Amino acid sequence: KVIVVTSSTSGEGKSNVAANLAVALGQCDKKVLLIDGDLRRGTQHNIWEVDNNSGLSDILEHSLEWQDSVRRVMPNLDLITSGTFSSNPVSLLNSSFLKACLISISSRYDSVIIDSPPIVGLADSHILGKLADGLLFVARPGVSNYSSVLSATELLSNSDLNVLGVIANGVDFDKEPHGYEAYVPDKKYLELAK
């Protein structure tokens, strides 16, 4: 029900993946809340072209009720942006108040998608992952490198987080040696898959 989306480094498209996952669930008649859990460099407000004057950081600093920060961005899909800048995001995310908020939120939504910072070098995604039912890991060929993915894999395998899977984002099938053409010789199908 509560899914955290993360990556090993920035620039892998995890925020777009989180937004698209939320849209897809909303289109399947699920009531979805997308939360920008990146209190350092939140981007969901840019994706949805809304202001970021209030959001998760303001909720966690007790200056706003979570219900008052929810914005309807499309049918079945609500958004809580990251909010105003916080000087100590780890202490805000590591509070028991966030856990209580997520319990309240998840009772009112079918799915909650949390866009989080990269997992390597920051505690944020690990903290959010412990509060979630599962974590999706985004990797983008050409952006993530072997060492960053290896570091993320070690962090995830040594944690008690429930990793739901890996999403390969931005894969160019024409550059992949084992694309669909190895399995499906029909060019019309390949054109539709792109």
Secondary structure, DSSP 8 states (H G I E B T S, - for coil): -EEEEEESSTTS-HHHHHHHHHHHHHHTT--EEEEE--TTT--HHHHHT---SSSHHHHHTTSS-GGGG-EEEETTEEEE---S--S-HHHHHTSHHHHHHHHHHHTT-SEEEEE---STT-SHHHHHHHHSSEEEEEE-BTTB-HHHHHHHHHHHHTS---EEEEEE-S--TTT-TTSGGGT---HHHHHHH-
